[in-house]
Amino acid sequence: MSSKWLFPSDIDELVGLLERDNPLVHGGGTGIPRGRVRSSKVVVDLGRMGWDRCYEDGKDILLGATCSFSRTVEELSRIRPGHVLVSALSQAASTPLRNRITLGGSVAFFPLWSDLMGPLLALGASVDLVGTVSGRYPIEHFVSNRGLFRGSVIRAIVVPDLPMDGWYYREVRVGFDYPGFTMTLLAQRDGDVLADFRGVCVGTKERFKIFNDISESLKGIRYGDVDVNAVAEKLKLDFPDKKSGSGEYFGQVAKVWFERGLAGLLER
Ligand SMILES: Cc1cc2nc3c(=O)[nH]c(=O)nc-3n(C[C@H](O)[C@H](O)[C@H](O)COP(=O)(O)OP(=O)(O)OC[C@H]3O[C@@H](n4cnc5c(N)ncnc54)[C@H](O)[C@@H]3O)c2cc1C
C-alpha cells in the first residue's frame, strides 16, 4: 500500500486531518520504522507548520515542536547561553541526526536513551497540544498518561525560564552511543543557601526517576553544609540490564556521577 504524504501549513488544516484521517505524524522521521510509514494511509509531515523557532515571553522559553536538536542548540545559545538543554542536546547522537531529530517527536517517542527528556522533566516543562486534546499539560503527566492524548500533536514545549545552574551527564562508551542513562541536576543559589535543587535520571526501570525526596531534603541548606557523599548514598536507582552493562553496574555508576555533579554545582 502506498501512503499519501500531506504537508499542512495551518492549525485548522492540521486538526481537520487529525480528526478525519488518524494520520501518522512525521517530525524528523528518525524514530519511525519504514514499515509503519508503508502501512499508514496518510502521513502528515509537520515541516510546514512554522513551529521551528525558540523564543522567550518574559516568563517561559517556548520551543517549537519541529525545532531540530541542532536548531534548538543554536537558538537557545542565543537566548540563554549555558542552558542545560544546550549542553544536553549538543551531545546527542551524531551531527546528521541532530539536524533531523525534532523536539516534538522526541517527547512523543521518549526513548530510554533520550537526551531531551531529563532536562525537560527537571525544569518542569509543559507540552502545548493541538488536536483532540488541546492546551498546556505538564510533561510528566503527558508522558505518564499517553493514552489520554491520542489524536493530539505537540505544537511547542514550554520551559519555565528559571535562574538555575545546570549539570548534565550521559553515560556512554563513545560519544555517539545511545546513553545507558542520563542525569540532569539543577541548583538555584540564594546567597549562601541552596534555594532549590532538582534532579532526574532517565533510563531506569521505570523509564525516569525524579529525585523529589533529595530535592526536599536539600532545600534551604547552606552550600557549605551539604554532605555530598551522604546525599549520594541516599540515591536508589533501579536499572534494567542493558547491552552495555548490568543494572547493578549502572546503579553504582549513577551514584558516582550524581556525587560528582552535585559537588560540581555546589562549587560554582
Ligand atoms: C542511530 C540513532 C541514534 C540516536 N541517538 C540518540 C541520542 O543519543 N539521544 C537522543 O535524544 N536521541 C537519539 N536518537 C533519536 C531518537 O531515538 C528518536 O529517533 C527521536 O527522538 C525521534 O524524533 P523525531 O523528530 O525523528 O520523531 P519521528 O520519528 O518523526 O516521530 C517519532 C514518534 O513521535 C510522533 N511525533 C512526531 N512529532 C510529533 C509531534 N510534534 N507531536 C506528537 N507526536 C509526534 C510520531 O508519530 C512517532 O510516533 C537517535 C536515533 C537514531 C536513529
Ligand as a Chemical Component Dictionary entry (heavy atoms), coordinates in Angstrom:
data_LIG
# 
_chem_comp.id                   LIG 
_chem_comp.type                 NON-POLYMER 
_chem_comp.pdbx_formal_charge   0 
_chem_comp.three_letter_code    LIG 
# 
loop_
_chem_comp_atom.comp_id 
_chem_comp_atom.atom_id 
_chem_comp_atom.alt_atom_id 
_chem_comp_atom.type_symbol 
_chem_comp_atom.charge 
_chem_comp_atom.model_Cartn_x 
_chem_comp_atom.model_Cartn_y 
_chem_comp_atom.model_Cartn_z 
_chem_comp_atom.pdbx_ordinal 
LIG C1  C1  C 0 21.067 5.820  15.320 1  
LIG C2  C2  C 0 20.258 6.746  16.215 2  
LIG C3  C3  C 0 20.861 7.253  17.371 3  
LIG C4  C4  C 0 20.121 8.103  18.207 4  
LIG N1  N1  N 0 20.707 8.598  19.336 5  
LIG C5  C5  C 0 20.028 9.450  20.139 6  
LIG C6  C6  C 0 20.621 10.003 21.304 7  
LIG O1  O1  O 0 21.780 9.740  21.624 8  
LIG N2  N2  N 0 19.877 10.879 22.049 9  
LIG C7  C7  C 0 18.599 11.228 21.711 10 
LIG O2  O2  O 0 17.980 12.029 22.429 11 
LIG N3  N3  N 0 18.011 10.723 20.597 12 
LIG C8  C8  C 0 18.697 9.878  19.816 13 
LIG N4  N4  N 0 18.114 9.376  18.682 14 
LIG C9  C9  C 0 16.766 9.861  18.314 15 
LIG C10 C10 C 0 15.640 9.037  18.942 16 
LIG O3  O3  O 0 15.936 7.679  19.030 17 
LIG C11 C11 C 0 14.328 9.208  18.109 18 
LIG O4  O4  O 0 14.582 8.729  16.796 19 
LIG C12 C12 C 0 13.886 10.674 18.028 20 
LIG O5  O5  O 0 13.803 11.195 19.328 21 
LIG C13 C13 C 0 12.527 10.791 17.326 22 
LIG O6  O6  O 0 12.358 12.134 16.973 23 
LIG P1  P1  P 0 11.810 12.533 15.513 24 
LIG O7  O7  O 0 11.649 14.004 15.467 25 
LIG O8  O8  O 0 12.682 11.949 14.451 26 
LIG O9  O9  O 0 10.387 11.851 15.580 27 
LIG P2  P2  P 0 9.634  10.972 14.477 28 
LIG O10 O10 O 0 10.474 9.788  14.131 29 
LIG O11 O11 O 0 9.160  11.831 13.378 30 
LIG O12 O12 O 0 8.379  10.508 15.352 31 
LIG C14 C14 C 0 8.513  9.678  16.485 32 
LIG C15 C15 C 0 7.102  9.437  17.056 33 
LIG O13 O13 O 0 6.566  10.668 17.524 34 
LIG C16 C16 C 0 5.384  11.043 16.789 35 
LIG N5  N5  N 0 5.505  12.501 16.603 36 
LIG C17 C17 C 0 6.429  13.169 15.868 37 
LIG N6  N6  N 0 6.286  14.501 16.028 38 
LIG C18 C18 C 0 5.240  14.675 16.881 39 
LIG C19 C19 C 0 4.607  15.826 17.441 40 
LIG N7  N7  N 0 5.006  17.082 17.200 41 
LIG N8  N8  N 0 3.549  15.628 18.275 42 
LIG C20 C20 C 0 3.121  14.359 18.589 43 
LIG N9  N9  N 0 3.682  13.245 18.081 44 
LIG C21 C21 C 0 4.735  13.398 17.239 45 
LIG C22 C22 C 0 5.419  10.222 15.518 46 
LIG O14 O14 O 0 4.132  9.981  15.025 47 
LIG C23 C23 C 0 6.105  8.943  16.002 48 
LIG O15 O15 O 0 5.186  8.114  16.664 49 
LIG C24 C24 C 0 18.803 8.501  17.851 50 
LIG C25 C25 C 0 18.211 7.991  16.686 51 
LIG C26 C26 C 0 18.924 7.133  15.863 52 
LIG C27 C27 C 0 18.271 6.608  14.600 53 
# 
loop_
_chem_comp_bond.comp_id 
_chem_comp_bond.atom_id_1 
_chem_comp_bond.atom_id_2 
_chem_comp_bond.value_order 
_chem_comp_bond.pdbx_ordinal 
LIG C1  C2  SING 1  
LIG C2  C3  SING 2  
LIG C2  C26 DOUB 3  
LIG C3  C4  DOUB 4  
LIG C4  N1  SING 5  
LIG C4  C24 SING 6  
LIG N1  C5  DOUB 7  
LIG C5  C6  SING 8  
LIG C5  C8  SING 9  
LIG C6  O1  DOUB 10 
LIG C6  N2  SING 11 
LIG N2  C7  SING 12 
LIG C7  O2  DOUB 13 
LIG C7  N3  SING 14 
LIG N3  C8  DOUB 15 
LIG C8  N4  SING 16 
LIG N4  C9  SING 17 
LIG N4  C24 SING 18 
LIG C9  C10 SING 19 
LIG C10 O3  SING 20 
LIG C10 C11 SING 21 
LIG C11 O4  SING 22 
LIG C11 C12 SING 23 
LIG C12 O5  SING 24 
LIG C12 C13 SING 25 
LIG C13 O6  SING 26 
LIG O6  P1  SING 27 
LIG P1  O7  DOUB 28 
LIG P1  O8  SING 29 
LIG P1  O9  SING 30 
LIG O9  P2  SING 31 
LIG P2  O10 DOUB 32 
LIG P2  O11 SING 33 
LIG P2  O12 SING 34 
LIG O12 C14 SING 35 
LIG C14 C15 SING 36 
LIG C15 O13 SING 37 
LIG C15 C23 SING 38 
LIG O13 C16 SING 39 
LIG C16 N5  SING 40 
LIG C16 C22 SING 41 
LIG N5  C17 SING 42 
LIG N5  C21 SING 43 
LIG C17 N6  DOUB 44 
LIG N6  C18 SING 45 
LIG C18 C19 SING 46 
LIG C18 C21 DOUB 47 
LIG C19 N7  SING 48 
LIG C19 N8  DOUB 49 
LIG N8  C20 SING 50 
LIG C20 N9  DOUB 51 
LIG N9  C21 SING 52 
LIG C22 O14 SING 53 
LIG C22 C23 SING 54 
LIG C23 O15 SING 55 
LIG C24 C25 DOUB 56 
LIG C25 C26 SING 57 
LIG C26 C27 SING 58 
# 
